[in-house]
Amino acid sequence: MTSPNLVHVIDDDEAVRQSLAFLLRAARLDVQTYESAVAFLSALPTVTSGCIITDVRMPDISGVDLLRRLKELDHGIPVIVITGHGDVQLAVEAMKVGAADFIEKPFNDEVLLAAVRSALGRSEKHAQRDAERAELHDRLATLSNREREVLEGLVAGKPNKIIAFDLGISPRTVEIYRANVMTKMNAGSLSELVRMALLAGLMASADET
């Protein structure tokens, strides 16, 4: 289940599952169907991309409950919730707990497909950020302890002289470490280095020190 265009359809109504699968495959999207949220959650460890379409009302685990579970697991896959006319309150609740969109029955095919494409675009960006974050952590691992300390000073907004004072080294030595950090992190500017630190989650570490 690694296709970036994979749509996970969750509905306890087999006719609805088949109808949605036919529509999505006709739009050249890959589809995996599940008869319940329980079935989907059992397959979740293999789900790395795509988006979810789920009915809001299902036995055992509802669409809203599924969203809560995904939020607890910190799984960023976008979720589109399908609701009936009387489910507006549930739809609003679903949005509050992280649904990307909700669509009321009966829905227009193009409206649904537009929502799916939007969700898939969001999922792809999320996957790209995860890949970039992993690469940045690999680069951070190449830094020496002193280079890491200089980096934390830089992303905290400290000038070289203050970093030198804090670390008990000369400003010239700080400049050398700073050049090493820029090279190892493959950063073209200080602003790019700060952006990398933000993405890698280093800013919080620097603030705490």
NORNOR-V733240 format. One record per residue. N is the residue number from 0. RES is the residue in one letter. BURIAL is I if it has 16 or more other ideal C-beta (glycine too) atoms within 10 Angstrom, else O. Layout:
N&RES&BURIAL, N&RES&BURIAL
This chain:
0&M&O, 1&T&O, 2&S&O, 3&P&O, 4&N&I, 5&L&I, 6&V&I, 7&H&I, 8&V&I, 9&I&I, 10&D&I, 11&D&I, 12&D&O, 13&E&O, 14&A&O, 15&V&I, 16&R&I, 17&Q&O, 18&S&O, 19&L&I, 20&A&I, 21&F&O, 22&L&I, 23&L&I, 24&R&O, 25&A&O, 26&A&I, 27&R&O, 28&L&I, 29&D&O, 30&V&I, 31&Q&I, 32&T&I, 33&Y&I, 34&E&O, 35&S&I, 36&A&I, 37&V&O, 38&A&O, 39&F&I, 40&L&I, 41&S&O, 42&A&O, 43&L&O, 44&P&O, 45&T&O, 46&V&I, 47&T&I, 48&S&I, 49&G&I, 50&C&I, 51&I&I, 52&I&I, 53&T&I, 54&D&I, 55&V&I, 56&R&I, 57&M&I, 58&P&O, 59&D&O, 60&I&I, 61&S&I, 62&G&I, 63&V&I, 64&D&O, 65&L&I, 66&L&I, 67&R&I, 68&R&I, 69&L&I, 70&K&O, 71&E&O, 72&L&O, 73&D&O, 74&H&O, 75&G&O, 76&I&I, 77&P&I, 78&V&I, 79&I&I, 80&V&I, 81&I&I, 82&T&I, 83&G&O, 84&H&O, 85&G&O, 86&D&I, 87&V&O, 88&Q&O, 89&L&I, 90&A&I, 91&V&O, 92&E&I, 93&A&I, 94&M&O, 95&K&O, 96&V&I, 97&G&I, 98&A&I, 99&A&I, 100&D&I, 101&F&I, 102&I&I, 103&E&O, 104&K&O, 105&P&O, 106&F&O, 107&N&O, 108&D&O, 109&E&O, 110&V&O, 111&L&I, 112&L&O, 113&A&O, 114&A&I, 115&V&I, 116&R&O, 117&S&O, 118&A&I, 119&L&I, 120&G&O, 121&R&I, 122&S&I, 123&E&O, 124&K&O, 125&H&O, 126&A&I, 127&Q&O, 128&R&O, 129&D&O, 130&A&O, 131&E&O, 132&R&O, 133&A&O, 134&E&O, 135&L&I, 136&H&O, 137&D&O, 138&R&O, 139&L&I, 140&A&O, 141&T&O, 142&L&I, 143&S&O, 144&N&O, 145&R&O, 146&E&I, 147&R&I, 148&E&I, 149&V&I, 150&L&I, 151&E&I, 152&G&I, 153&L&I, 154&V&I, 155&A&I, 156&G&O, 157&K&I, 158&P&O, 159&N&I, 160&K&O, 161&I&O, 162&I&I, 163&A&I, 164&F&O, 165&D&I, 166&L&O, 167&G&O, 168&I&I, 169&S&O, 170&P&O, 171&R&O, 172&T&I, 173&V&I, 174&E&O, 175&I&O, 176&Y&I, 177&R&I, 178&A&O, 179&N&I, 180&V&I, 181&M&I, 182&T&O, 183&K&I, 184&M&I, 185&N&O, 186&A&I, 187&G&O, 188&S&O, 189&L&O, 190&S&O, 191&E&O, 192&L&I, 193&V&I, 194&R&O, 195&M&I, 196&A&I, 197&L&O, 198&L&O, 199&A&I, 200&G&O, 201&L&I, 202&M&O, 203&A&O, 204&S&O, 205&A&I, 206&D&O, 207&E&O, 208&T&O
